[in-house]
């Protein structure tokens, strides 16, 4: 899946995932996501086992 990288007014990068992907992945707003460099120009994203500190 390819997604467009967007930026907030403060310049922070983010991207949006369709709701059906979030449901399939069981991800929610505030979850911490690990970025794993596959060393081939791609990245694997997975939900972190570390608890989120977001309110």
Secondary structure as GFF3:
##gff-version 3
##sequence-region A 1 55
A	DSSP	beta_strand	6	7	.	.	.	ID=ss1
A	DSSP	beta_strand	13	14	.	.	.	ID=ss2
A	DSSP	alpha_helix	19	25	.	.	.	ID=ss3
A	DSSP	beta_strand	33	37	.	.	.	ID=ss4
A	DSSP	beta_strand	43	47	.	.	.	ID=ss5
###
